[in-house]
Amino acid sequence: MKVILSLAVAAMALVLPAAAQNEAANQRMPGQYWAVKPTIPTPYAAPNKAHWKLSAILAAHRGRSDWVQPIVRNREQEADYISLGPGKKQKARFYSDDRVVFIVQDGAIEVTIEGTEPFTATKGFMVNIACRHVYTLETVSDVSSLRFEVRQAGAPPLYPLTETPDPIPGRTYVKATGTPGPSKDRDSNLVYLDFWKQAGSGKLPTIFARDDHITVNVIRAKGQPVPPDSNKGHFHIDMTEFWFIMEGKLGYKIEGLPYFEAEQGDIVTAAKGRWHRALSSPNAPISTRIPINPRPPILHNFDPVAD
């Protein structure tokens, strides 16, 4: 609801010049307007669903160490839960024009990114890999590592010549040279965030990653009473938003569905054009959600009666 809109404005302040920050903080569409919305709520086409429960995902893959569970597929973004067995290493790769962001749910991953000192990412780490940076991931725990990974929709991985590319139907890998090369300053986004360490210090950022194709924020709040269903929240024009539940419980009301709560590790998706609200549940003292969407920031359309 309004807290999400406030977060978006605060996030803008972090990337705008100081002189423009005050203006951004007070920015709002003037007056009321006609916002276009689907007559029939946008359906959830597989693998998309309003609520992916982590417990159900783990049960479906019980007994396997290496697996991929598709979670989100839309015009702009795709996301998977990916399990990599102990001692297993993903082929070195990079993406041509878009970043990869992932959140570690279990195990430990040795992350090696071109231009950055290697680091070990454990549960709660958020990792951001800028485009054209070669990287490798290796499970260094005695249990499989599990991560929730978000990419640009349809973006194929590219590989250094030391690797054999995985085949893609309808495409052929050829040798090439390219320009421009990888960003030297890591384009001002964080490379990683140790959520639990930063939460303990009280120094969590509100923005983790942002460019013209992805926004990943961090929203942490105390539990609060559940609003009545008449409080519809907001909707986005032709944009789908989804969330990773980092801690606690989140209460959701999405158009066409009854109120439900999501727990740590669950993924919730509001299909484009559907009214939705996301608030910390009263059944947990404090909760954190990681909202992910494809624009920085997308327009929040509120019901003027409730706004």
KAVENCOR-V86670 format. One record per residue. N is the residue number from 1. SS is DSSP state (hx for helix, st for strand, lp for the rest). Layout:
N;SS + N;SS
//
This chain:
1;lp + 2;hx + 3;hx + 4;hx + 5;hx + 6;hx + 7;hx + 8;hx + 9;hx + 10;hx + 11;hx + 12;hx + 13;hx + 14;hx + 15;hx + 16;lp + 17;lp + 18;hx + 19;hx + 20;hx + 21;hx + 22;hx + 23;hx + 24;hx + 25;hx + 26;lp + 27;lp + 28;lp + 29;lp + 30;lp + 31;lp + 32;lp + 33;lp + 34;lp + 35;lp + 36;lp + 37;lp + 38;lp + 39;lp + 40;lp + 41;lp + 42;lp + 43;lp + 44;lp + 45;lp + 46;lp + 47;lp + 48;lp + 49;lp + 50;lp + 51;st + 52;st + 53;lp + 54;hx + 55;hx + 56;hx + 57;hx + 58;hx + 59;hx + 60;hx + 61;lp + 62;lp + 63;lp + 64;lp + 65;lp + 66;lp + 67;st + 68;st + 69;st + 70;st + 71;st + 72;st + 73;st + 74;lp + 75;lp + 76;lp + 77;st + 78;st + 79;st + 80;st + 81;st + 82;st + 83;st + 84;st + 85;lp + 86;lp + 87;lp + 88;lp + 89;st + 90;lp + 91;lp + 92;lp + 93;st + 94;st + 95;lp + 96;lp + 97;lp + 98;lp + 99;lp + 100;st + 101;st + 102;st + 103;st + 104;st + 105;st + 106;st + 107;lp + 108;lp + 109;st + 110;st + 111;st + 112;st + 113;st + 114;lp + 115;lp + 116;lp + 117;lp + 118;lp + 119;st + 120;st + 121;st + 122;lp + 123;lp + 124;lp + 125;st + 126;st + 127;st + 128;st + 129;st + 130;lp + 131;lp + 132;lp + 133;lp + 134;lp + 135;st + 136;st + 137;st + 138;st + 139;st + 140;lp + 141;lp + 142;lp + 143;lp + 144;lp + 145;st + 146;st + 147;st + 148;st + 149;st + 150;st + 151;st + 152;st + 153;lp + 154;lp + 155;lp + 156;lp + 157;lp + 158;st + 159;lp + 160;lp + 161;lp + 162;lp + 163;lp + 164;lp + 165;lp + 166;lp + 167;lp + 168;lp + 169;lp + 170;lp + 171;lp + 172;lp + 173;lp + 174;lp + 175;lp + 176;lp + 177;lp + 178;lp + 179;lp + 180;lp + 181;lp + 182;lp + 183;lp + 184;lp + 185;lp + 186;hx + 187;hx + 188;hx + 189;lp + 190;lp + 191;lp + 192;st + 193;st + 194;st + 195;hx + 196;hx + 197;hx + 198;hx + 199;hx + 200;hx + 201;hx + 202;lp + 203;lp + 204;lp + 205;lp + 206;lp + 207;st + 208;st + 209;st + 210;st + 211;st + 212;lp + 213;lp + 214;st + 215;st + 216;st + 217;st + 218;lp + 219;st + 220;st + 221;st + 222;st + 223;lp + 224;lp + 225;lp + 226;lp + 227;lp + 228;lp + 229;lp + 230;lp + 231;lp + 232;lp + 233;lp + 234;st + 235;st + 236;lp + 237;lp + 238;lp + 239;lp + 240;lp + 241;st + 242;st + 243;st + 244;st + 245;st + 246;st + 247;st + 248;lp + 249;st + 250;st + 251;st + 252;st + 253;st + 254;st + 255;lp + 256;lp + 257;lp + 258;lp + 259;lp + 260;st + 261;st + 262;st + 263;st + 264;lp + 265;lp + 266;lp + 267;st + 268;st + 269;st + 270;st + 271;lp + 272;lp + 273;lp + 274;lp + 275;lp + 276;st + 277;st + 278;st + 279;st + 280;st + 281;lp + 282;lp + 283;lp + 284;lp + 285;lp + 286;st + 287;st + 288;st + 289;st + 290;st + 291;st + 292;st + 293;st + 294;lp + 295;lp + 296;lp + 297;lp + 298;lp + 299;lp + 300;lp + 301;st + 302;st + 303;lp + 304;lp + 305;lp + 306;lp + 307;lp
//
